[in-house]
């Protein structure tokens, strides 16, 4: 009988083992089938199969056939089988819920992350409705002090990110007006061993009033994971539906079209501008002293060690310099290998900065993470990066064409790298090196540029905002300085005309800024200036901006302009403003979204005169000139046509702000001379002060020169800047020197796009400085144009003075005027983060100018009669 029990127990056990074996085979087959069908073999798939197998096994043990079998065997044997069955059923019941739990992904902090968040797209995880009223960004205020009185931790780099946003036109203090939200919690460093690691992030996120599972939030991150694995997606909290702006992203984890890859930058990275590219004057020769170079750490143990540990195979000490050291970390001596001492000696022989500046190509191998500091350092130095980091999503890859600036290599084919770089032609090397400088100066030179580029990429995903093409993103001056709301065609951008082989449209608009308002008469400088402009063969229309306290002269007191449209726009003597930004955005509304379009504006028929005035918020408001054309045709009499119109709001898509300040100044802002008025329909703008004394030939010659250099300021009065060592500050001089860096806009030509950029792009701190001082607007315009073009302005002829000395009271004669301008120069340089002004020794004169030949042979004869 005992033998029979043993046989039955062995039989049941064998049956159970056989079922488990074939059940496991089915599970393996199901998993393999999923992989073959292109489905991810995730833990959830395995959990599904395990749960299914356990459920089937439980059903078998509970079936009627098993109960019938137990009734026909010995009771003792049946009791043994029942106990075994009970234990098995308990295991099934415990394992099934565990399998169900495993089906839900869990992040490193123990919080579940839904599959919908992992597959986010702008259409599914972003609320476009918040962005229709404007592209504004809200930054959460810092958390209150804890019970011990300590401020919440925040790293210097994250503070720079917050500062860049809060001092920009993107910022709003009202979360109800925000399109995007940025955390006040420092999420840059999520390495739990780092001193900058912020703890308890999940609970802090839960307390945010607008978190909403991260929707419309942007999270910035540079470091994820910790030693030894450095898991890429290990942030210690669930990002939910937030857009992740992260360094070292891989193709496996990035949510394409949603997340944004940013570069890895060090702790000393500048907030603004910073150093310019180091290869701007070092394009020649194409091949430098070293062909390929790298100097950095290697890792004896852990992730990322394979690539860097193999670099010594390529180092030859002649044209390929690849040196590494294992002398880093607290326990490097315990982990060092046999080659460490030799590597350290070779490492100490070379200076890193020297290698960067004297190498044609710089190797950028992956470190512990996919990204590396070497990437930005190589780009700044003009050393073409050779990337050894498989699966790395390069920074801003959706917009930047990295094939124009970098060379890809495969980590698995390391020994082929020298052959690859030797095969690149000199022409290709020149092109790659120049593109590194374009990208550095436009997108990667500062934290501010990196943050703004991130926002502009998100902004272009909005359905109502125009998208810049690849040419704009990958050529100077780049997307940040090319506002698509100005025009829908590249032909209206002065810096893109050469690329598309087009010229500017004919003729110019003369804009005269009147600040003194002397009595108008035939001997008055303003009267003579209008008369002189009327004789020019290239003038399209004349606009007078009246900012004087005196009333506008009657129409009959102005000189006749005949067929040339003439407009007088009153800026108002009782000017009040809530903020410079409010005035700027309202004035910019006149351009509309398509600002580049032509068409008749303002003046009605030929010879039409028109007088407008700005309302109290400082903006030229109301119908466009073309809309009022018919209205003006019915008012062509001696009586002035003054328009009182309702305010308008800034058009969608323009860079507006919500930073309203109290009214502090009751006079017109001098920056209004650079508003993009709707009456300006030509590409060329001639900016003039009311007391300028230029003859018609001087105007025509300067315009002819400008047509060949439409992206620069071309004019007569020149000034210079210099560095004053005694004051450790920038100096400003009007003395006649052998160089200049500023051409004053009191008598100069420039492209009308710069009016739009001045109004809608410049920092509010700059505009406020100009408003408070009622000065320096011409210097600021020179800063802007030089920043965009990286070129100097152009002076024409040798004329030094351009002012009418008989004019009465003038702010330019104020002794404090010069001191203010020197102060402005340093303020502007601080806000820009560098000095964009560029010196020049070039002056353009007409052919045969001052040559001892008959004046009848010269085209611009009146210029010969002008003294210096």
Buried (B, 14 or more C-beta within 10 A) or exposed (E): EEEEBEEBBEEBEEEBEEBEEEBEEBBEEBBEEBEEEEEEEEEBBBBBBBBBBBBEBBEBBEEEEBEEBBEEBEEEBBEBBEEBBEEBBEEBEEBBEEBEEBBEBEBBBEBEBBEEBEEBEBEEBBEBEBBEBBBBBBBBEBBEEEEEEEEBBBBEBBBBBBBBBBBBBBBBBEBEBBBBBBBBBBBBBBBEEEEBBBEEBBEBBEEBEEBBBBBBBBBBBBBBBBEEEBEBBBBBBBBBBBBBBBBBBBEEBBBEEBBBBBBBBEEEBBBBBBEBBBBEEBEEEBEBBBBBBBBBBBBBBEBBBEBBBBBBEBBEEEBBBBBBBBBEBEEBEEEBEEBBEEBBEBBEEBEBEEBBBBBBBBBBBBBBBBBBBBBBBBBBBBBBBBBBBBBBBBBBBBBBBBEBBBBBBEBEEBEEBBEBBEEBEEEBBBEBBBBBBBBBBBBBBBBBBBBBBBBBBBBBBBEEBBEBEEEBBBBBBBBBBBBBBBBBEBBBBBBBBEEEEEEBBEBBBBBBBBBBBBEBEEEBBBBBBBBBBBBBEBBBBBBBBBBBEEEBBEBEEBBEBEEBBBBBBBBBBEBBBBBBBBBBBBBBBBBBBBBBBEEEBBBBEEBBBBBBBBBBBBBBBBBBBBEBBEEBEEBBEEEBBEBEBEEBBBBBBBBBBBBEEEEEBEBBBBBBBBBBBBBBBBBBBBBBBBBBBBBBBBBBBBBBBBBEBBBBBBBBBBBBBEEBEEEEEBBBBBEEBEBBBBBBBBBBBBBBBBBBBBBBBBBBEBBBBBBBBBBBBBBBBBBBBBBBBBBBBBBBBBBEEBBBEEBEEBEBEEEEBBEBBBBBBBBBBEBBBBBBBBBBEEEBBBEBBEEEEEEEEBEBEBBBEBEE
